[in-house]
Each structure stands twice: as C-alpha cells, then as structure tokens.
Amino acid sequence: MKNTRLVYSTDPKDNVRCPQCKELKGECQCRPQDSMEGAQFTVVFRLEKGGRGGKTVTVMDGFPRNEDYLKTLAKELKAKCGVGGTHTLSDKSGIIEIQGDKRDQLKKILEGKKIKYKGV
C-alpha cells in the first residue's frame, strides 16, 4: 500500500475499495475473475499426502478463476461425498481439495456436469 490514505470524501467513487487488496478500485492490481460463459477447461486430479499429517486429500486443479463458481461447486462436491474440503484461487486456476480418496465419486459427479477431467 502507498503512504497515502483517504481521510474523508463525499464522492462515492472514492469510497469503493477492492475486497481482496483493500486498495481503491482505480488503483487495484488484483487479477479479475474468469467469465463462466462458454468456459472450456479440463480438471486435473491428483492425490496428496505430504504436509497433511499422513491424511490423503484429492486435489482437483484447473478450474476457472471464479470465486462464486468454485464456492458453489465445492459445497456441492463436499455434500455429495459426505466429507470436508476447501477451494482456493491460485495465480493461474481454481483448486478444490476434498478430504480422502474420493476420485471415483468425484469423477461421476463431474461427468454428470459434463466437465472434462484427466489424471489418476
């Protein structure tokens, strides 16, 4: 952040800030979210154990960078698998992590949604 701060302004444009970096909208350097209209993507499956106390986690990488889409999809996948998980946005793509080895269940759900996948 810069060494300047907004003290007071009656102009509503000045009071609009980015939710991620807290900068004014005009000075924001955050990457915009991807549009979901006609989005073509392929999800890559992988299993991870490292740094998780020996627990297995199914990681799906390659989703579009769209917070709302990832949030609703992750919620649906967690509910259908009956486990916990999370979603994150990396620099290039969206990532959904589901606890446990749920590859078979997740592949069936993604096939029903016509989402392409590859991996383990």
C-alpha positions as CSV (number, residue, x, y, z in Angstrom):
1,M,0.0,0.0,0.0
2,K,1.0,3.6,-0.6
3,N,1.9,6.1,2.2
4,T,-1.4,8.0,1.5
5,R,-4.7,7.4,3.0
6,L,-8.2,8.7,2.4
7,V,-9.2,10.9,5.3
8,Y,-12.7,11.9,4.2
9,S,-14.6,12.3,0.9
10,T,-18.2,12.8,0.0
11,D,-17.6,11.4,-3.5
12,P,-18.9,7.8,-3.6
13,K,-16.3,6.7,-6.2
14,D,-13.5,7.4,-3.7
15,N,-15.0,5.1,-1.1
16,V,-15.2,2.0,-3.2
17,R,-12.4,-0.5,-2.3
18,C,-11.3,-3.8,-3.6
19,P,-12.4,-6.7,-1.3
20,Q,-9.1,-8.6,-1.7
21,C,-6.3,-5.9,-1.6
22,K,-8.3,-3.1,0.1
23,E,-7.0,-0.6,-2.4
24,L,-9.2,1.9,-4.2
25,K,-10.9,0.3,-7.3
26,G,-8.9,2.6,-9.6
27,E,-5.6,1.6,-8.1
28,C,-6.4,-2.1,-7.6
29,Q,-3.9,-4.6,-9.2
30,C,-5.9,-7.8,-8.4
31,R,-6.4,-10.2,-11.3
32,P,-10.1,-10.2,-12.5
33,Q,-12.2,-13.4,-12.2
34,D,-12.7,-15.6,-15.3
35,S,-16.0,-15.5,-17.1
36,M,-18.0,-18.7,-17.0
37,E,-19.8,-18.2,-20.3
38,G,-18.8,-21.0,-22.7
39,A,-15.8,-21.8,-20.5
40,Q,-13.8,-24.8,-21.7
41,F,-11.5,-26.4,-19.1
42,T,-10.1,-29.7,-18.1
43,V,-9.7,-30.6,-14.4
44,V,-6.6,-32.5,-13.3
45,F,-6.9,-35.0,-10.5
46,R,-4.1,-35.7,-8.1
47,L,-3.7,-37.3,-4.6
48,E,-1.6,-35.5,-2.0
49,K,-0.4,-36.7,1.4
50,G,2.6,-34.5,2.1
51,G,2.3,-31.9,4.8
52,R,-1.2,-33.2,5.9
53,G,-0.3,-35.4,8.8
54,G,-0.5,-38.6,6.6
55,K,-4.1,-37.9,5.5
56,T,-5.0,-38.3,1.9
57,V,-6.6,-35.4,0.0
58,T,-8.0,-35.4,-3.5
59,V,-7.0,-32.2,-5.3
60,M,-8.7,-31.0,-8.5
61,D,-6.8,-28.4,-10.3
62,G,-7.6,-26.5,-13.5
63,F,-11.0,-24.8,-12.7
64,P,-11.6,-21.3,-13.9
65,R,-10.6,-18.4,-11.5
66,N,-14.2,-17.6,-10.4
67,E,-14.8,-17.4,-6.7
68,D,-18.6,-17.9,-6.8
69,Y,-18.4,-20.9,-9.2
70,L,-15.7,-22.6,-7.1
71,K,-17.6,-21.9,-3.8
72,T,-20.9,-23.5,-5.0
73,L,-19.2,-26.4,-6.8
74,A,-17.0,-27.2,-3.8
75,K,-20.0,-27.1,-1.5
76,E,-21.9,-29.5,-3.8
77,L,-19.0,-31.9,-4.1
78,K,-18.4,-31.9,-0.3
79,A,-22.1,-32.6,0.4
80,K,-22.4,-35.4,-2.2
81,C,-19.2,-37.1,-0.9
82,G,-20.1,-36.5,2.7
83,V,-16.6,-35.1,3.6
84,G,-14.9,-31.8,4.2
85,G,-12.8,-29.7,1.8
86,T,-11.9,-26.3,0.6
87,H,-11.4,-24.2,-2.5
88,T,-8.7,-21.7,-3.3
89,L,-7.6,-19.4,-6.2
90,S,-4.1,-19.8,-7.4
91,D,-2.4,-17.4,-9.9
92,K,-3.5,-19.4,-12.9
93,S,-6.5,-21.5,-11.9
94,G,-9.0,-22.5,-9.2
95,I,-8.4,-25.5,-7.0
96,I,-10.8,-27.7,-5.0
97,E,-9.5,-30.0,-2.3
98,I,-11.7,-32.9,-1.0
99,Q,-10.7,-34.9,2.1
100,G,-10.0,-38.6,1.4
101,D,-9.6,-40.6,-1.8
102,K,-12.9,-39.8,-3.4
103,R,-11.8,-39.9,-7.1
104,D,-14.5,-42.4,-8.2
105,Q,-17.4,-40.3,-6.7
106,L,-16.0,-37.0,-7.9
107,K,-15.5,-38.3,-11.5
108,K,-19.1,-39.5,-11.6
109,I,-20.3,-36.1,-10.4
110,L,-18.1,-34.2,-13.0
111,E,-19.3,-36.5,-15.8
112,G,-22.9,-35.6,-14.8
113,K,-22.0,-31.9,-15.1
114,K,-20.2,-32.5,-18.4
115,I,-16.8,-31.3,-17.0
116,K,-13.8,-32.9,-18.6
117,Y,-11.1,-34.4,-16.4
118,K,-7.9,-36.3,-16.5
119,G,-5.5,-37.7,-14.0
120,V,-5.3,-40.6,-11.6
